[in-house]
Amino acid sequence: MVVGWVIAGLLGAFHGVWAWRTRLYPCGRRGVGLAVVDATWSLPNTLAGAAFLAWALARGNRVDAAFSRHRGTLGLRDGVIKGFATTVGPVQAGIAMGVDDHEAVHVLQARLFGPFYLPLVVVNWVVATVLPYWLLYHDRAAAPITGVTTYFRRGVYPHCWHEEWAYRRQGSPPR
């Protein structure tokens, strides 16, 4: 248990350093509110984002301070999954991909649902994989399911609740 607290403390400090370096949280009530939410209600997402940030930086990715300051999200210049931006807590990898509003929805979701967000995402992925409810409304003509890869890329992934919400804000699912 002590090891867990130490790891959480180190990840929290790591996030804090990058938040300070990029001026992630703007001055004023909004910035204080975001910082408080990220450090309390959404702490599991913030810690997961810090671990994701450390992993991406270790692989040579770079934080874009101007993007981070402007968007209230620690923005990594490059994606970590080819063709996709990825957001974990308040960390977005892939900022030059034209999906910033879509990814901002995931940051909002993490802040709204707090400690329930990541478990809800995982549970929805499992349910959508094992019990493909999305086949009832999936557009088979525009995004045919032709194998295992397309089952996940065109089926499970875009039809999970958090992705459908984000795609309504910006973009369209992979075809």
Secondary structure, 3 states (H helix, E strand, C coil): CHHHHHHHHHHHHHHHHHHHHHCCCCCCHHHHHHHHHHHCCCHHHHHHHHHHHHHHHHCCCCECHHHHHHHCCEEECCCCECCECEEECCEEECCCCCCHHHHHHHHHHHHHHHHHHHHHHHHHHHHHHHCCHHHHCCCCCCCCCCCHHHHHHHHHHHHCHHHHHHHHHCCCCCC
